[in-house]
Amino acid sequence: MKWFSVFGVVLSFVALFCGFLFAQEEEFTILSISPPPDSLVPSVLTEIRVTFSQDAVPQEEVGVLRDFSLLPLSITPPLSGQFVWEDAKTLVLKIKGALREATRYTFRFRDDFRNVRGKLLAGRHDFTLYTEPLKVLDVKQVDYVSDGSVVLECSFSLPVLPQKLRGFLTLRDQEGNEIPYSLPLGPASTRLYITTAPLRNPILTIEIAPGLTSERGPLGLETAYRKVLTATYAFEILGYYVYFESPKQCVITFNTSTPVDPEKLSPFIRVEPESPFTVRRSYSGFAIAGPFLPRERKVITVQKGAQAENGAKLLSDFTQAVIIPDLYPSISFPVTGLYMTSALGVRIPIDLVNVPKVRLSLWRLYD
């Protein structure tokens, strides 16, 4: 009798264990999602794949392309595209267009979503994917004023409104006191410029609080940004660009940290190989103009000691090798006028630059 009791207990345990395994085997769940849930994805995302533990649709629905409006799940914010069941267990979403920047997308299957045997989806019903939030790329000094103020450039990964930045930006001196600043109103931009009040100490700390958002999407700065800068009051050359003013006149423009006087700067400039040039004022610094040839290599040197208008000096030689670009295609008339003479035939002189052929139309001709 005792042997039968033990045997009965064992049978009961085996039955319970098999029932548990059977219940587990019968559960209808999501096995995998690609890209993985809660992950950062690029703005251009071609597809999302969801694989289930059991057949979710009958075979006649496999391979049929349908619109997102017929999806067994909701997408917030909405996306457009098409979906297809690659097989009875694998759902593939093909997204049309780019995702919004700095945005979190939530995908949620309907509560009544069932497999082919009518079993409800168990476990997790939703998942999220998100595009990159706003980031601060850098804060640097780009200019200074004779009264001791400095101009800072804040660079962001996405456009930010100046008035929005004001609520998150704090400048502090070395003792931790706040430094007043001006931030002109304007359109959203990836680069915003701040002018500080005159500094009593050159060391300042820039703090941007988390939560700042861009105009592209709701995901903002995730962590606080902090950078310590030492303001400099030296004359610096920050960059350059090249363009042709005419086929015979090339202009190399240099950006500077503070305005310069071309007449005073000219004696400090060398161009190699030697070539005639003139120095002129430009919007963001100074420009060197001369008969430089396309694809020619020029080395521009501005010697140490050159002065800006506010008296700041270049602390070391600045040397920049420049490759002159090709001329842009252009058409121009070297002679203008209202009348055409019949002497020597009717001829119209035209200057062509990198243009092989021209069609000329005359709108009106007076005898």
FIDO-710135 format. One record per atom (N, C-alpha, C): residue in one letter; x, y, z. Coordinates in steps of 0.1 Angstrom, whole numbers, plus 5000, padded with zeros to 4 digits. Atoms other than C-alpha are relative to their C-alpha. Example, Ala and Ser with C-alpha at 12.3 -4.5 7.8 and 13.67 -1.06 7.14 Angstrom:
<atoms>
A500949885000
A512349555078
A500950125000
S499149895000
S513749895071
S499250115008
</atoms>
This chain:
<atoms>
M500949885000
M500050005000
M500950125000
K499149894999
K502950235008
K500650034986
W499349995013
W504550154974
W499150074990
F500949945009
F501350254956
F499850155003
S500049854996
S501250594975
S501150074994
V498849945006
V504750674964
V499950014985
F500250005015
F503950574928
F499050114996
G501149905003
G500850794929
G500650145001
V499449874999
V502851094941
V500950034988
V499149985011
V505451044914
V499250034987
L500949985012
L502751014887
L499450145000
S500649874999
S501151334900
S501050114997
F498949905003
F504451524899
F500350004985
V499750015014
V505151394864
V498950074992
A501149945008
A501751504852
A500050155002
L499949864998
L502151844868
L501150064992
F498949965008
F505551884852
F499850014985
C500350005014
C504351784818
C499050104996
G500949895002
G501452014821
G500650145000
F499349885000
F503752294829
F500750024987
L499350005013
L505952214799
L499050034989
F501049985011
F502852194777
F499550145000
A500449875000
A501652524789
A501050104995
Q499049915005
Q504952684783
Q500249994985
E499950025014
E505152534749
E498950074992
E501149945007
E501752664740
E499950155001
E500049854998
E502553024750
E500450074987
F499849925012
F502353274721
F500650135004
T499249884996
T505053534725
T500950054989
I499049945009
I507453764707
I501449945003
L498650064998
L510853584703
L501150104998
S498949905003
S512953864688
S499450124992
I500349885007
I512754214675
I501350064995
S498849945006
S515354374651
S499650134993
P499049984990
P516554634657
P499549975015
P500550044986
P516454544695
P499250115006
P500849904993
P513854724716
P500850105008
D499449894992
D514755054733
D501450034995
S498749975005
S517755104710
S499950124991
L499849885009
L519055404690
L500149954986
V500050045014
V518355374653
V500250134991
P499749895009
P519355594623
P498750054995
S501249945005
S516855834608
S499549924987
V500450085012
V516855624576
V500049855004
L500250144995
L515555284589
L499249934989
T500750065011
T514555054560
T498949905005
E501050104996
E512854774580
E500149975015
I500050054986
I511854634614
I499449864999
R500450145001
R511554254619
R499549965014
V500650054988
V509354094646
V499849854998
T500250145001
T509553714651
T499249945012
F500950064989
F506853514671
F500449865002
S499750144996
S507153184689
S499149904992
Q500950095008
Q504253034668
Q499450074988
D500649955012
D502453084635
D499050115004
A500949894996
A500753424638
A498950024989
V500949995011
V498953414604
V499949884991
P500150115009
P497653154580
P501050014988
Q499150005011
Q499853064550
Q499650094988
E500549925011
E497653254525
E500450155002
E499649864998
E498753584541
E501550024999
V498649995001
V502453504538
V500450064986
G499549945013
G504253724511
G499150114994
V501049905005
V501253964507
V500450145006
L499649864995
L502354334509
L498850085003
R501149924996
R499954554528
R500450135006
D499849874994
D499654914540
D500150005015
F499949994986
F500555014575
F498650015007
S501349984994
S496855094581
S499449875004
L500650144997
L496154714583
L500949935010
L499150074990
L498954644608
L499249955013
P500650044988
P498054444639
P500650085012
L499449924990
L499854714659
L499950154997
S500049865002
S499855084665
S501450065001
I498749935000
I502855324659
I499850145004
T500249864995
T503155644678
T501450065002
P500949935010
P503955894663
P499949914988
P500350085012
P502555754631
P501149994990
L499150025011
L504655614603
L499349954988
S500650065012
S503855534567
S500949904994
G499250115006
G504955224548
G499149884997
Q500750135003
Q504054864541
Q500649895008
F499550124992
F504354534559
F499749884992
V500250135007
V504654174548
V500449895011
W499650114992
W504653844566
W500949914992
E499050075007
E507853684555
E499849855000
D500650144998
D506653354569
D498950015010
A501249994990
A503853264593
A500450065013
K499549954987
K506053374623
K500750134999
T499149885001
T507953674609
T499350114993
L500649875005
L506454024605
L501150104996
V499049905005
V508554274584
V499350134997
L500549875003
L507754644585
L501050074991
K499249925010
K509054844555
K499650145001
I500449864997
I509155204565
I500350094987
K499849915011
K508655474539
K500450145005
G499549874996
G510655794543
G500949995012
A499149994989
A512955904571
A499250025013
L500649974987
L512155894608
L500350145005
R499749874994
R511856214627
R501250005009
E498849994991
E515056334644
E499650025014
A500249984985
A515256324682
A498649965004
T501350044997
T512056124685
T500049855004
R500250144995
R510955804704
R498749954994
Y501150065006
Y508655574685
Y499649885008
T500550114993
T506355324703
T499249914991
F500750095008
F505155014686
F499249905010
R500850094991
R502254824704
R499049924993
F500950095006
F500454514693
F498650015007
R501449994995
R496654514698
R499849905011
D500250094988
D495454354731
D499349874995
D500850115005
D493254114710
D500849924989
F499250065010
F496154004687
F500249855004
R499950154997
R496053614684
R500749934989
N499450085010
N497853344666
N499049924992
V500950075009
V496353104641
V499049915008
R500950094992
R494952884669
R499250085010
G500949924992
G493253174686
G500650045013
K499449974987
K495753214715
K500550145000
L499649864999
L496253564727
L501550025002
L498649974998
L499753724726
L500350025014
A499749994986
A501353684760
A501350085001
G498849934997
G504153874776
G500050154995
R499949865004
R505354214763
R499350024987
H500849975012
H503054374737
H500650124993
D499549885006
D505054684730
D501650015000
F498649975000
F508554814722
F500350144995
T499749865004
T510255144715
T501450004992
L498849965007
L512955274691
L500150155000
Y499949854999
Y514355624691
Y501250044991
T498949945007
T516555844669
T500850095009
E499149944991
E519456034683
E499550135006
P500449884993
P518556304709
P500950124996
L499249885001
L519856664708
L501449985007
K498750004993
K523656684716
K500750144998
V499149885001
V525956974723
V501349954994
L498850045006
L528856934699
L501250075005
D498949934995
D531057204712
D499650145004
V500149854997
V531357554728
V501450054999
K498749955001
K534257764718
K500050154998
Q499949865002
Q535458124717
Q500350034986
V499849965014
V535258284683
V500450144998
D499649865001
D535958654690
D500050065014
Y500049934988
Y536458904717
Y499850154997
V500349865001
V535659274724
V501150075008
S498949924993
S538159544736
S499650025014
D500449984986
D536059584768
D500249885009
G499950124992
G536859234779
G499049894998
S501150105003
S533759054766
S500649904990
V499650105011
V534158734745
V498749954994
V501150065007
V531958584719
V500249854999
L499950145000
L531158214722
L499149944989
E500850075010
E529857974695
E499649875006
C500550134996
C527557694707
C499649924988
S500350085011
S527357414682
S499149885005
F500950114997
F524457154683
F499849914989
S500250105011
S523656844664
S498750034992
L501349975007
L520156984656
L499750155003
P500349854998
P518757344653
P499250025013
V500549964987
V517957514686
V499650144999
L500449864999
L515957834692
L500850075010
P499249934990
P518058104709
P499250025013
Q500849984988
Q515158184733
Q499849885009
K500150124993
K514957824743
K501349975007
L498750024994
L518657794750
L500250095012
R499849914989
R518458094773
R499649945013
G500550064988
G516457894798
G500849895006
F499250114996
F519057624800
F501550035002
L498649975000
L522357804797
L500450095011
T499449924989
T524457944826
T501550014998
L498649975000
L527858104825
L500550045014
R499549964986
R529958124857
R501550034999
D498649974999
D533258274866
D500749915009
Q499250094992
Q536058114886
Q499549985014
E500550014986
E534358184919
E498649945000
G501450065000
G530958034907
G498950104998
N501049905002
N529258364902
N499550004985
E500650005013
E526858394872
E500650124992
I499549895009
I528158594842
I498950044991
P501049965010
P525558794823
P500449984986
Y499750015014
Y525358744786
Y498850044991
S501049975010
S523458844755
S499949894990
L500350115010
L521858594731
L498950064991
P501049945009
P520058764702
P499049904996
L501150085005
L516658634692
L500249974985
G499850045014
G516458464658
G499449874997
P500550145003
P515558144640
P500849895006
A499350114995
A516557804651
A501349974992
S498850035007
S520157714642
S500849905007
T499050094993
T522857454649
T501150085006
R499049924994
R525157744658
R499450135005
L500549884993
L524258014683
L501150075006
Y498949924996
Y526458304693
Y499650085013
I500249934987
I526658444729
I501150105002
T499049904996
T528458754740
T499950025015
T500049994986
T529458764776
T500150155004
A499649874994
A529659074799
A501550005001
P498549994998
P533259204804
P500449905011
L499550104991
L535158934822
L501150065009
R499049964990
R537159004854
R501149905000
N499150115000
N538858674851
N499849924987
P500250075013
P539558484818
P499449865000
I500650144999
I538358144831
I498550015003
L501550004998
L534658084827
L499549854997
T500650135001
T532457774829
T498750014993
I501350015008
I529657694804
I499249885005
E500950114996
E526757484817
E498750014992
I501350025007
I523757364797
I499349895006
A500750104992
A521157184817
A499349904991
P500750105008
P519556864805
P498650044998
G501449975003
G516156874789
G499950104988
L500049915011
L517057134762
L499649924987
T500550075012
T515157034730
T500350084987
S499849945013
S515657114693
S498650024994
E501249985008
E513057214667
E499749884992
R500250125009
R513356874650
R499249895007
G500650114993
G512056644678
G500050025015
P500249984985
P511056614715
P501149955009
L498950054991
L514156424727
L501150105002
G499149894997
G516356674744
G501349955005
L498750034994
L519756684760
L499849915012
E500250114990
E520056374782
E500850035013
T499249974988
T522856484805
T500550154999
A499649865000
A524156824816
A501450014992
Y498749975007
Y526956974794
Y500750105008
R499249914992
R529757144812
R501450014993
K498749975006
K532957304798
K500750125006
V499249894994
V535657524813
V500950064989
L499349945010
L537157774789
L500950115006
T499149884997
T540058024792
T499950094989
A500149905010
A539258334773
A501450054995
T498749945006
T542058454749
T499750134993
Y500249875006
Y542558804737
Y501150024989
A498949995010
A545058724709
A499350004986
F500450005014
F544658774672
F500249864994
E499950145005
E543958434656
E499349994986
I500650035013
I543258314620
I499349875001
L500850114997
L540458064622
L499749904988
G500350085012
G539957934586
G500050084988
Y500049935012
Y539658014550
Y499149944989
Y500650065012
Y537857964517
Y500450084988
V499549955013
V538558034480
V498950014990
Y500949995011
Y536558164452
Y500650094989
F499649925011
F536958334418
F499150124998
E500749885002
E535858694415
E499750024985
S500150005014
S536458674378
S501049904995
P499050105005
P538358444355
P501550035002
K498749954998
K541458654361
K500350045014
Q499849964986
Q541058724398
Q499449905010
C500450094989
C541058474426
C500150065014
V500149944986
V540158564462
V500149895010
I499950094989
I541358374493
I499650085012
T500549934989
T539358484523
T500349935013
F499650064987
F540558424559
F499150065011
N500849964988
N538358434590
N500950025012
T499249964989
T539858604620
T499250015013
S500749994987
S539058614657
S499650145003
T500349864997
T538858994656
T500350084987
P499849925013
P538659264628
P501550054998
V498649965003
V541959364611
V499950124990
D499849895009
D543159664591
D500949954988
P499350065011
P544159534556
P501350084997
E498849925003
E546659824551
E501249965010
K498950034991
K548559744583
K500449855000
L499850155000
L548259364578
L500949964988
S499450045013
S549659364542
S501649975002
P498550024999
P553459394552
P500449875006
F499750134993
F553159074573
F499649884992
I500550125008
I551758854544
I501049974989
R499250055011
R553858644521
R499249894992
V500750105009
V552558444491
V501149934992
E499050075007
E554758164477
E499349894992
P499149925007
P555458104449
P499650154999
E500349865000
E555658484446
E499050034989
S501049965009
S552758644429
S499450145005
P500649874996
P551259004429
P498649975007
F501350024993
F548359034454
F499750135007
T500449894992
T546359284473
T499249955012
V500750044988
V544859264508
V498850095002
R501349924998
R541259374514
R499349955012
R500950044989
R538759374542
R498949904996
S501250095003
S536159094543
S499150005012
Y501050004990
Y533059034563
Y500549945013
S499650074988
S534758794587
S501550005003
G498549994998
G538458894585
G500650084989
F499449935011
F540558974555
F500149914988
A499950085012
A541058854519
A501250044992
I498849985009
I544058814495
I499549984986
A500450015013
A543258874459
A501150014990
G498950005010
G545458804429
G499749914988
P500250085012
P545858644395
P500449855002
F499650134997
F546158294410
F499349904990
L500550095010
L545658004385
L499349885005
P500650134995
P543357704388
P501049895002
R499150114996
R545057404404
R501450035004
E498749954996
E547957614414
E500149995016
R499950014986
R549357554449
R500750135005
K499449884994
K549957874470
K500149975015
V499750004985
V551457894505
V499950145005
I500249874994
I550158184525
I500550015014
T499549984987
T552058304555
T499750145006
V500249874993
V550958574580
V501049995012
Q498950014990
Q553958654602
Q499650045014
K500249964986
K554058674639
K500250155002
G499949854997
G553459024653
G499050084992
A501149935007
A550659114628
A499050045010
Q501049954990
Q548159334647
Q498650014994
A501449975004
A544359344647
A499750145004
E500449864997
E542459664650
E500050045015
N500149974985
N542159634688
N501449995006
G498650014994
G545959594692
G500549865003
A499650144997
A545959214697
A500949964989
K499050045010
K548959054680
K499949854998
L499850145003
L549458724662
L501249945007
L499050054991
L551458514686
L501049914993
S499150085008
S553058284660
S499650014985
D500350005014
D553358254623
D498949914996
F501150085005
F550258134605
F500449964986
T499750045013
T550957924574
T498949904995
Q501050085006
Q548357774551
Q500349974985
A499950045015
A548757574518
A498650004994
V501349995007
V545957644494
V500149954986
I500150055014
I545057454462
I498950084993
I501049925006
I543257694439
I499149914992
P501050085006
P540057534426
P499950034985
D500349985014
D538957504390
D499050124999
L500949905003
L537057794375
L498649944998
Y501450045002
Y533257764377
Y499650044985
P500549965014
P531557754342
P499350135001
S500749875000
S530458104333
S500050064985
I500149945013
I529358314303
I499850155003
S500149864998
S529758694301
S500250074987
F499849925011
F529658974276
F501050115003
P499049904996
P532859194277
P499650144995
V500449875005
V531159474258
V498550015001
T501449984999
T527759614265
T499650124992
G500549895008
G525559844245
G498649984995
L501450015005
L522259914228
L499949974985
Y500150015015
Y523159894191
Y501149904995
M499050105006
M524859634169
M500350064986
T499649955013
T526859754139
T500149894989
S499950105011
S526759574105
S501450004994
A498650015005
A530459654099
A500749875004
L499350134998
L532559344095
L499149895004
G501050104996
G529359144100
G499550025014
V500649994987
V527159114130
V500749905009
R499350094991
R529458974157
R499850055015
I500249974986
I528958954194
I501149935008
P499050064992
P531958894216
P499549945013
I500550064988
I531358654245
I501349935007
D499050074992
D533758534273
D499449875005
L500550134995
L533358164280
L501149945009
V499150074991
V534857984309
V499449865003
N500450144998
N534657604309
N498649974994
V501350035007
V531557614286
V500349974985
P499650045014
P531957424253
P499150064989
K500949965010
K528957554235
K498950105005
V501049904996
V526457854236
V499050014990
R501149965009
R523057914221
R499650145003
L500349864997
L522358284217
L498750034993
S501349965005
S518858424213
S499950155001
L500249865000
L518158784203
L498550035001
W501449974997
W514958924217
W499450114991
R500549895009
R514659244196
R501250064993
L498949945008
L516659394168
L499450124992
Y500449875007
Y516359754155
Y500950024988
D499349975012
D517359844120
D500650145000
</atoms>
